[in-house]
Amino acid sequence: MKKIILFSAFLATMLLCNTSHAQRMAEAGVLGAGLAWTSLNYGVSAKYNFTENHTGQVIIGSANYGFSYSGQSSFSFTGRYSYNFDVGDVSFASYKPYVYGQAGYWTYKYDLGPYFGGEEYNLNAIAFGAGGGVEWSFNDFVDGLSFSFELGFTSVSFDGVGSIGGFNGGAGIHYYFNL
């Protein structure tokens, strides 16, 4: 209980003392670390702003197919390029619209178990996608923290066995800091 109170006091102090506009998400030369999720994959994420308009992102995690079997495992490595439009500002937040293109390597392994023939499958795929979104950083909140929401299209074909893809939604949370 003591740790919760101390953490809450620390968080409240950070929120009350931070009154600057949080636009670090658009600065050149900053690194953003966090989590990213779409309806097809999710994982830890790192973003680097090469310039105010050009960002590279890497997402390392797992694939999300909406079903599971015993002995299931998956891995995804996705690289993205984003073109960022000019940062806008409303009374409570700064926002940065962007479009992205992505490519990734995804693998999925599962065992159907003794009741379904006991076959083990190991499928590999190259994934491609494109989309757009908006990244938000709220004023008078934690400086450097941003949230993103996006819509896109992804296509994944597993070794000619089957494919998944289509329109998907996603979200992310990143904390930006100078290197």
C-alpha positions as CSV (number, residue, x, y, z in Angstrom):
1,M,0.0,0.0,0.0
2,K,2.9,2.3,0.8
3,K,4.3,1.9,-2.7
4,I,1.0,2.7,-4.3
5,I,0.8,5.9,-2.3
6,L,4.4,6.9,-3.1
7,F,3.8,6.2,-6.8
8,S,0.6,8.2,-6.9
9,A,2.3,11.1,-5.2
10,F,5.1,11.0,-7.7
11,L,2.7,10.8,-10.6
12,A,0.6,13.7,-9.3
13,T,3.7,15.8,-8.8
14,M,4.8,15.1,-12.4
15,L,1.4,16.0,-13.7
16,L,1.0,19.2,-11.7
17,C,4.6,20.5,-12.5
18,N,4.4,19.9,-16.2
19,T,2.8,22.9,-17.9
20,S,4.7,23.0,-21.2
21,H,3.2,22.0,-24.6
22,A,4.2,18.4,-25.2
23,Q,5.4,18.4,-28.8
24,R,8.5,16.3,-28.4
25,M,6.9,13.7,-30.6
26,A,7.7,15.8,-33.6
27,E,11.3,16.9,-32.9
28,A,14.1,15.7,-35.1
29,G,16.6,13.4,-33.3
30,V,14.4,12.1,-30.6
31,L,13.7,8.4,-29.8
32,G,10.3,7.1,-28.8
33,A,10.1,3.8,-26.9
34,G,6.8,2.1,-26.1
35,L,4.2,-0.4,-27.2
36,A,2.3,-0.7,-30.5
37,W,-0.7,-2.8,-31.4
38,T,-2.8,-3.5,-34.5
39,S,-5.5,-6.1,-35.0
40,L,-2.8,-8.4,-36.6
41,N,0.3,-7.9,-34.5
42,Y,1.6,-6.3,-31.3
43,G,4.8,-5.7,-29.5
44,V,7.5,-3.4,-28.1
45,S,8.2,-0.5,-30.4
46,A,11.0,2.0,-31.0
47,K,10.5,5.2,-33.2
48,Y,13.3,7.5,-34.3
49,N,12.5,10.9,-35.9
50,F,15.2,11.5,-38.6
51,T,13.6,14.9,-39.3
52,E,10.3,16.5,-38.4
53,N,8.7,14.8,-41.3
54,H,10.5,11.4,-41.5
55,T,10.3,8.7,-38.9
56,G,11.5,5.1,-38.8
57,Q,9.9,2.5,-36.5
58,V,10.6,-1.1,-35.5
59,I,8.0,-3.3,-33.8
60,I,9.2,-6.6,-32.3
61,G,6.5,-8.9,-30.8
62,S,4.0,-11.4,-31.7
63,A,1.3,-12.0,-34.2
64,N,-2.4,-11.8,-33.2
65,Y,-4.6,-14.2,-35.2
66,G,-7.6,-14.4,-32.8
67,F,-7.4,-18.1,-32.2
68,S,-5.0,-20.4,-30.3
69,Y,-4.0,-24.0,-30.1
70,S,-1.9,-25.9,-27.6
71,G,1.8,-25.4,-28.3
72,Q,1.1,-22.2,-30.2
73,S,3.9,-19.5,-30.6
74,S,4.4,-16.6,-33.0
75,F,6.9,-13.9,-33.7
76,S,6.7,-10.7,-35.8
77,F,9.4,-8.2,-36.7
78,T,8.0,-5.2,-38.6
79,G,9.8,-2.1,-39.9
80,R,7.9,1.1,-40.8
81,Y,8.6,4.4,-42.5
82,S,6.2,7.2,-41.6
83,Y,5.8,10.6,-43.3
84,N,4.6,13.1,-40.7
85,F,2.5,16.1,-41.6
86,D,2.7,19.4,-39.7
87,V,2.0,19.3,-36.0
88,G,-1.3,20.9,-35.0
89,D,-2.5,22.2,-31.7
90,V,-5.8,22.4,-30.0
91,S,-6.5,23.8,-26.5
92,F,-5.7,20.6,-24.7
93,A,-3.3,18.7,-27.0
94,S,-0.8,18.6,-29.8
95,Y,-1.4,16.2,-32.7
96,K,0.7,14.9,-35.6
97,P,-1.1,13.2,-38.5
98,Y,1.0,10.7,-40.5
99,V,0.9,8.0,-43.2
100,Y,3.1,4.9,-43.1
101,G,4.3,2.0,-45.2
102,Q,5.5,-1.2,-43.5
103,A,7.1,-4.6,-44.2
104,G,7.7,-7.4,-41.8
105,Y,8.7,-11.0,-41.2
106,W,6.1,-13.0,-39.3
107,T,6.2,-16.7,-38.2
108,Y,3.6,-18.8,-36.6
109,K,4.0,-22.3,-35.0
110,Y,1.3,-24.5,-33.7
111,D,0.5,-28.1,-32.8
112,L,-3.0,-29.5,-33.4
113,G,-2.6,-32.0,-30.7
114,P,-3.5,-35.7,-30.6
115,Y,-7.2,-35.1,-31.2
116,F,-6.6,-33.4,-34.6
117,G,-3.9,-35.7,-36.0
118,G,-1.0,-34.4,-34.0
119,E,0.5,-32.4,-36.8
120,E,2.9,-29.5,-36.1
121,Y,2.9,-26.5,-38.4
122,N,5.6,-23.9,-38.7
123,L,4.6,-21.1,-41.1
124,N,6.6,-18.1,-42.3
125,A,5.4,-15.0,-44.1
126,I,6.4,-11.6,-45.3
127,A,3.9,-8.9,-44.4
128,F,3.2,-5.6,-46.2
129,G,1.0,-2.8,-45.2
130,A,0.1,0.9,-45.5
131,G,-2.1,3.3,-43.6
132,G,-2.4,6.5,-41.6
133,G,-3.0,7.8,-38.2
134,V,-2.7,10.6,-35.6
135,E,-0.3,10.8,-32.7
136,W,-1.5,12.9,-29.7
137,S,0.5,14.5,-26.9
138,F,-1.7,16.0,-24.2
139,N,-0.7,19.4,-22.8
140,D,-0.3,19.6,-19.1
141,F,0.3,15.9,-18.9
142,V,3.5,13.9,-18.9
143,D,5.9,15.7,-21.2
144,G,7.2,13.3,-23.9
145,L,4.3,10.8,-23.6
146,S,2.2,10.4,-26.7
147,F,-0.7,8.1,-27.9
148,S,-1.4,7.1,-31.4
149,F,-4.4,5.7,-33.2
150,E,-4.4,4.5,-36.8
151,L,-6.2,2.7,-39.6
152,G,-4.4,0.6,-42.3
153,F,-4.3,-2.3,-44.6
154,T,-2.0,-5.3,-44.1
155,S,-1.5,-8.4,-46.3
156,V,0.2,-11.6,-45.0
157,S,0.6,-14.8,-47.0
158,F,2.0,-17.9,-45.1
159,D,4.2,-20.1,-47.3
160,G,1.4,-20.4,-49.9
161,V,-0.8,-22.2,-47.3
162,G,-3.1,-19.3,-46.5
163,S,-3.3,-15.6,-46.1
164,I,-4.7,-13.1,-43.7
165,G,-5.1,-9.4,-43.9
166,G,-7.4,-6.6,-44.7
167,F,-8.2,-3.4,-43.0
168,N,-7.1,-3.1,-39.4
169,G,-7.0,-0.6,-36.6
170,G,-4.2,0.1,-34.1
171,A,-3.0,2.1,-31.2
172,G,0.3,2.8,-29.5
173,I,1.9,4.6,-26.6
174,H,5.4,6.0,-26.7
175,Y,7.7,8.1,-24.5
176,Y,10.1,10.3,-26.4
177,F,13.5,11.4,-25.1
178,N,16.6,13.0,-26.6
179,L,19.6,10.7,-27.3
